[in-house]
């Protein structure tokens, strides 16, 4: 197996900003020029504590970044009250490398990063039309918290216009309850390299763009708004 075929998961730094922007642009993020995406990521990666103790993990194949995910401290008080102290804020896989299980490895690294920051639970927001993303999160052991249109009005109008799912006990080895019980996940922290092999049925690209609805619905300060646009 060549280096190109072997994924490597690691923590992102400011020098990765351009690569993150290229992955998002290749995945068809609407309305955001690549240069602006790169500038936003560079700003956030230089000041992760300012942006909710941000943690970003990238997936490399060979010398190329082909996917990434990010997590941060939970912004919604009502979700914090339910035990979801962290949130998975975004996850992208380049179109040419989808369907290989890379999304699962990136998600595991992000959850590891949140656990290392002391968070016991994490939520994820999915647009109501993102059925594939919802199936991916459920296969990854997430449980439904609310459905689009339900929940507190403070989360957006008559309730969030997105589904909210979540994980509890993310610091435990079996935190990702993948749907094939014969192949338990053993996802390693981003600093230690790629995760173990995984069932093939979980689509690695399923959660692309999953948080955009939440970013729009949530009232933010100017600084948080910058983070929301870049994510």
MARKEVEX-85938 format. One record per residue (C-alpha): x, y, z. Coordinates in steps of 0.05 Angstrom, whole numbers, padded with zeros to 5 digits, always signed. Each point is the difference from the previous one (the first is absolute). Layout:
BEGIN
XYZ
...
This chain:
BEGIN
+00000+00000+00000
+00029+00068-00020
+00003+00062+00044
-00055+00028-00044
-00046-00056+00022
+00016+00005+00074
-00037+00057+00036
+00035+00040+00054
-00041+00039+00051
+00033+00058+00036
-00015+00066+00033
-00003+00061-00045
+00042+00063+00007
-00003+00069-00032
+00041-00025-00059
-00058-00046-00019
-00049+00057-00012
+00008-00001-00076
-00009-00075-00003
-00064+00003+00041
-00028+00053-00046
+00017-00042-00061
-00037-00060+00028
-00061+00043+00014
+00003+00032-00069
+00006-00069-00033
-00061-00023+00038
-00041+00057-00028
-00009+00046+00059
-00046+00055-00028
+00013+00074+00005
+00070+00000+00031
+00062+00016-00043
+00057-00047+00016
+00046+00058+00020
-00051+00023+00052
-00008-00070+00027
+00076-00006+00007
+00005+00067+00036
-00055-00020+00048
+00033-00066+00017
+00068+00032+00009
-00030+00049+00050
-00035-00055+00039
+00059-00048+00000
+00045+00055+00027
-00048+00014+00057
-00037-00065+00016
-00015+00020+00073
-00036+00062-00025
-00044-00042-00045
-00029-00046+00052
+00064-00040+00014
-00003-00023-00072
+00031-00067-00019
+00010-00018-00073
+00023-00067-00028
+00021-00012-00072
+00004-00064-00041
+00060-00007-00047
+00010-00049-00056
+00072+00006-00022
+00018+00073+00002
-00070+00025-00011
-00054+00020+00050
-00064-00033-00024
-00046+00013+00059
-00007+00033+00067
-00047+00009+00059
-00006+00050+00057
-00030+00003+00069
-00006+00053+00054
-00033+00016+00066
-00076-00004-00003
-00033+00067-00015
-00073-00018+00014
-00016+00004+00075
-00058-00049-00005
+00046-00052-00031
+00052+00012+00054
-00054-00012+00052
-00013-00068-00032
+00073-00021+00007
+00025+00018-00069
+00058+00045+00020
+00033-00003-00069
-00024+00001-00071
+00025-00027-00066
-00002+00062-00043
+00019-00024-00069
+00026-00060-00039
+00021+00000-00073
+00029-00053-00046
+00023+00016-00071
-00047-00030-00052
+00055-00042-00032
+00014-00035+00066
-00071-00012+00025
-00028-00069+00017
+00066-00025+00030
-00018+00007+00073
+00043+00062+00009
-00057+00039+00031
-00004-00051+00056
+00073+00008+00017
-00003+00076-00001
-00062-00001+00044
+00035-00045+00050
+00059+00048+00003
-00045+00060+00012
-00037-00036+00056
+00067-00020+00030
+00021+00073-00002
-00064+00022+00035
+00009-00054+00052
+00071+00023+00012
-00028+00069+00015
-00043-00029+00055
-00066-00006-00037
-00040-00062+00017
-00052+00008-00055
-00005+00033-00068
-00057+00020-00047
-00004+00005-00075
-00049+00042-00042
-00025-00027-00067
-00043+00037-00050
-00069-00031-00005
+00014-00020-00072
+00066-00034+00017
-00027-00071+00006
+00067-00031-00017
+00034+00040+00054
-00052-00021+00051
+00010-00074-00018
+00075+00009+00006
-00006+00031+00070
-00048-00053+00023
+00046-00055-00025
+00056+00035+00039
-00038-00009+00064
-00034+00068+00005
-00070+00001+00030
-00055+00049-00021
-00007+00060+00046
-00054+00038-00038
-00029-00001-00070
-00005+00060-00045
-00057+00045+00022
+00001-00026+00071
+00038+00025+00060
+00005+00068+00034
-00021+00061-00041
+00065+00035+00020
+00037-00048-00045
-00033+00031-00061
-00072+00021-00015
-00048-00055+00020
+00058-00046+00013
+00064-00016-00038
-00006-00009-00074
+00049-00057+00007
+00005-00067+00034
+00044-00004+00063
+00034-00065+00019
+00051-00013+00054
+00050-00047+00033
+00010-00010+00074
+00061-00030+00034
+00045+00020-00058
+00062-00012+00041
-00013-00075+00004
+00031-00049-00050
-00068-00025-00025
-00030+00069-00008
-00013-00012-00075
-00053-00054-00003
+00007-00017-00074
-00056-00041-00029
+00040-00064-00011
+00011-00030+00069
+00052-00048-00027
+00046+00058-00018
+00005+00046+00061
+00033+00067-00014
+00066+00016+00032
+00012+00072-00021
+00067+00029+00021
+00013+00072+00020
+00022+00043-00058
+00072+00004+00026
+00011-00075-00004
-00017-00014-00073
-00056-00033-00039
-00058-00038+00031
-00011-00074-00004
-00038-00032-00057
-00075+00009-00003
-00063-00025-00031
-00009+00023-00071
-00073+00019+00005
+00012+00066+00036
+00007+00053-00055
+00062+00042+00014
-00028+00063-00032
-00069+00000+00031
+00006+00058+00047
+00026+00051-00049
-00028+00069+00015
-00038-00027+00060
+00002+00062+00043
-00018+00056-00047
-00072+00002+00023
+00022+00006+00072
+00049+00056-00016
-00056+00040-00033
-00051-00014+00056
+00046+00016+00059
+00007+00071+00024
+00075+00015+00002
+00048+00055+00018
+00041+00028-00058
+00058-00045+00017
-00044-00062+00002
-00031+00020-00065
+00068+00000-00033
+00011-00071+00025
-00069-00020-00025
+00013+00025-00070
+00066-00035-00004
-00028-00065+00026
